[in-house]
């Protein structure tokens, strides 16, 4: 009889011990999945922005500037007043977190950067927004000169 009780108590102790491992296992799984998401986000290049309406350049000095036109809205409602007609885009992402990270870096560097979203769900990082094209082009050139990684900065006309 004592052997049966000993076996039962041992089985219960093992079950309790095994059950306590599950919390650790789920914590490891959550950390692993978070690391996988970060790895995928860092290694997956963002697709090229969709050009909904190509805009012809009337200014001969402006011929090499990539320009597109699309309907965009700000992601944060507080940024709505920043959005104007001509926008300088330095990044385009499918994941909002990546766009927010770049925006934070630019704001720390003194730019009035914000995130917008187009109808296709792409997140655009706007480094500056203007009512006139020459101002936007000037900012684009200064950003390209300051950062090598923004060689492909382009102008986006808000429809």
Residue pairs with C-beta under 8 A, 6 or more apart in sequence:
41 95
41 97
41 98
46 91
46 92
46 93
46 94
46 98
46 122
47 92
47 94
47 122
48 92
49 68
49 89
49 92
49 118
49 122
49 124
49 154
49 156
50 70
50 118
50 120
50 122
51 68
51 69
51 70
52 68
52 69
52 70
52 71
52 118
52 119
52 159
53 68
53 69
53 70
53 159
54 67
54 68
54 69
55 67
55 68
55 69
55 157
57 63
57 65
57 67
59 133
62 133
62 137
65 137
65 140
65 154
65 155
66 152
66 154
66 155
67 154
67 155
67 156
67 157
68 154
68 155
68 156
68 157
69 156
69 157
69 158
69 159
70 118
70 119
70 156
70 157
70 158
70 159
71 118
71 119
71 158
71 159
72 83
72 87
72 116
72 117
72 118
72 124
72 156
72 158
72 159
73 83
73 116
73 117
74 80
74 82
74 83
74 114
74 115
74 116
74 117
75 96
75 99
75 114
75 115
75 116
75 117
75 123
76 114
76 115
79 114
79 115
82 112
82 114
82 126
82 129
83 114
83 116
83 126
83 129
83 158
84 129
84 130
84 131
84 158
85 129
85 130
85 131
85 157
85 158
86 129
86 130
86 131
86 132
86 133
86 135
86 136
86 155
86 156
86 157
86 158
87 116
87 124
87 126
87 128
87 129
87 130
87 136
87 155
87 156
87 157
87 158
88 126
88 127
88 128
88 129
88 136
88 139
88 140
88 143
88 153
88 154
88 155
88 156
89 124
89 125
89 126
89 127
89 153
89 154
89 155
89 156
90 102
90 106
90 113
90 125
90 126
90 127
90 143
90 147
90 150
90 153
91 98
91 99
91 102
91 124
91 125
92 122
92 123
92 124
92 125
93 99
93 102
93 122
93 123
93 125
94 121
94 122
94 123
95 123
96 115
96 117
96 123
98 123
99 115
99 123
99 124
99 125
100 115
102 113
102 125
103 113
103 114
103 115
103 125
106 113
106 125
106 127
107 113
111 127
111 128
111 143
112 127
112 128
112 129
113 125
113 126
113 127
113 128
114 125
114 126
115 123
115 124
115 125
115 126
116 123
116 124
116 126
117 123
117 124
118 124
124 156
126 156
127 139
127 143
127 153
128 136
128 139
128 143
129 136
130 136
130 139
133 155
136 155
137 155
140 153
140 154
140 155
143 150
143 153
144 150
144 151
144 153
